[in-house]
């Protein structure tokens, strides 16, 4: 039996929004269409915006021609996770014991990890993205068979000891752009034999209708579009701050900032 490439991700589904999620799905489909045996190993969680509890039934399904194996999640303490999460987001640091708690209370699946260990000889594992328990814990089950597609950002989670441990332990780390690789090397040290700049595939969307968009959302004149989840970890508040500074230094400019996506961000009253 040929070895199978298994993408290991915290959640999976056609309608899930998110860059890493979209990349996982698109890359898996493209590789399978090119003749590479591919499977998806994930949890029963619906998506990032849910409560990280089991939503889908455990088991194996066929989704758009991909074998998807879902595993039940480990019980967790969401309040403990959120307390530590917001301390990190506000610039705080965690002790080694608190980091252990943070990783343990992320999205995890002991059944998934048992499967990774038991079936390691017939899979190569690709973990995406880096910042959830399924990667922090899962990638250490069979690191010699594991690739990391981190989707790395300069954010508090990147500086955790667990993140550095995974970067230094897995067999290969695949980066999208040179700036991401430079950040990975700054965090975990350079590793030319294990770190690779591979890029990312992009499917061109169907032609849009700019006039219809402007009419529907009553947007006139030039605008800067942000498309994505509006959240601190995505630096959306920083984007709004930069735009506010721009308006102060360019009072005659008619450039607008348009935000689309889930979540929320505070907009200064002067805007």
ZIUR-V994058 format. One record per pair of residues at least 4 apart in sequence whose C-alpha atoms are under 8 Angstrom apart, sorted by the first residue. I is the first residue (numbers start at 1). J is the second residue. Records with the same first field share a line. If there is no record, write none. Layout:
I: J / J
This chain:
1: 122
2: 37 / 122
3: 37 / 122 / 123 / 124
4: 36 / 37 / 38 / 39 / 122 / 123 / 124
5: 36 / 37 / 38 / 39 / 123 / 124 / 125 / 126
6: 38 / 39 / 40 / 41 / 123 / 124 / 125 / 126
7: 24 / 28 / 38 / 39 / 40 / 41 / 125 / 126 / 127 / 128
8: 40 / 41 / 42 / 125 / 126 / 127 / 128 / 134 / 135
9: 40 / 41 / 42 / 43 / 127 / 128 / 129 / 134 / 135
10: 42 / 43 / 45 / 107 / 108 / 132 / 133 / 134
11: 21 / 42 / 43 / 44 / 45 / 46 / 47 / 48
12: 16 / 21 / 25 / 40 / 42 / 46 / 47
13: 25 / 46
14: 25
16: 21 / 22 / 47
17: 21 / 22
18: 22 / 228 / 229
19: 23
20: 24 / 128 / 129 / 151
21: 25
22: 26
23: 27 / 200 / 201
24: 28 / 128
25: 29
26: 30
27: 31 / 201
28: 32 / 38 / 39 / 66
29: 33 / 65 / 66
30: 34
31: 35 / 36 / 37 / 38
32: 36 / 37 / 38 / 66
38: 66 / 67
39: 66 / 67 / 68 / 69
40: 66 / 67 / 68 / 69
41: 68 / 69 / 70 / 71 / 112
42: 68 / 69 / 70 / 71 / 112
43: 54 / 58 / 69 / 70 / 71 / 72 / 73 / 108 / 109 / 112
44: 53 / 54 / 55 / 56 / 57 / 58 / 70 / 71 / 72 / 73
45: 50 / 52 / 53 / 54 / 55 / 56 / 73
46: 50 / 52 / 53 / 54 / 55 / 56
47: 52
48: 52
52: 107
53: 73
54: 72 / 73
56: 70
57: 70 / 72
58: 69 / 70 / 71 / 72
59: 69 / 70 / 71
60: 67 / 68 / 69 / 70
61: 67 / 68 / 69
62: 66 / 67 / 68
63: 67 / 68
70: 112
71: 109 / 111 / 112
72: 109 / 110 / 111 / 112
73: 107 / 108 / 109 / 110 / 111
74: 107 / 108 / 109 / 110
76: 104 / 105 / 106 / 107
77: 81 / 105
78: 82 / 105 / 106
79: 83
80: 84 / 101 / 102 / 105
81: 85 / 101 / 102 / 105 / 106
82: 86
83: 87
84: 88 / 94 / 98 / 102
85: 89 / 102
86: 90
87: 91 / 92 / 93
88: 92 / 93 / 94 / 156 / 157
89: 156 / 232 / 233
91: 156
94: 98 / 99
95: 99
96: 100 / 161
97: 101
98: 102
99: 103 / 160 / 161 / 162
100: 104
101: 105
102: 106
103: 132 / 133 / 136 / 137
104: 108 / 133
105: 133
106: 132 / 133
107: 132 / 133 / 134
108: 132 / 133 / 134 / 137
109: 113 / 134
110: 114
111: 115
112: 116
113: 117 / 138 / 141
114: 118
115: 119
116: 120 / 138 / 141 / 142
117: 141 / 142
119: 123
120: 124 / 142 / 145
123: 145
124: 145 / 146 / 147
125: 145 / 146 / 147
126: 146 / 147 / 148 / 149
127: 134 / 135 / 139 / 146 / 147 / 148 / 149 / 150
128: 135 / 148 / 149 / 150 / 151
129: 135 / 148 / 149 / 150 / 151 / 152
130: 135 / 136 / 148 / 149 / 150 / 151 / 152 / 163
131: 135 / 136 / 150 / 157 / 158 / 163
132: 136
133: 137 / 138
134: 138 / 139
135: 139
136: 140 / 162 / 163 / 166
137: 141
138: 142
139: 143 / 146 / 148 / 166 / 170
140: 166 / 169 / 170
142: 146
143: 147 / 169 / 170 / 171
144: 170 / 171
145: 170 / 171
146: 170 / 171 / 172
147: 170 / 171 / 172 / 173 / 174
148: 167 / 170 / 172 / 173 / 174
149: 173 / 174 / 175
150: 173 / 174 / 175
151: 175 / 176 / 180
152: 158 / 180 / 183 / 184
153: 158 / 180
154: 158 / 183
155: 159 / 233
156: 160
157: 163
158: 163 / 164 / 187
159: 163 / 164 / 187
160: 164
161: 165
162: 166
163: 167
164: 168 / 187 / 188
165: 169 / 188
166: 170
167: 173 / 184 / 188
168: 188
171: 194
172: 194 / 195 / 196
173: 194 / 195 / 196
174: 195 / 196 / 197 / 198
175: 180 / 181 / 195 / 196 / 197 / 198 / 199
176: 180 / 181 / 197 / 198 / 199 / 200
177: 181 / 197 / 198 / 199
178: 182 / 197
179: 183
180: 184
181: 185 / 195 / 196 / 197
182: 186
183: 187
184: 188 / 189 / 190
185: 189 / 190 / 191
186: 190
190: 195
191: 195
192: 196
209: 213
210: 214
211: 215
212: 216
213: 217 / 219
214: 218 / 219 / 220
215: 219
221: 254 / 255 / 256
222: 254 / 255 / 256
223: 255 / 256 / 257 / 258
224: 255 / 256 / 257 / 258
225: 257 / 258 / 259 / 260
226: 257 / 258 / 259 / 260
227: 259 / 260 / 261
228: 259 / 260 / 261 / 262
229: 234 / 260 / 261 / 262 / 263
230: 234 / 236 / 259 / 261 / 262 / 263 / 264 / 265
231: 235 / 236 / 237 / 263 / 264 / 265
232: 236 / 237
235: 239
236: 240 / 265
237: 241 / 265 / 266
238: 242
239: 243
240: 244 / 267
241: 245
242: 246
243: 247 / 257
244: 248 / 268 / 271
245: 249
246: 250
247: 251 / 253
267: 271
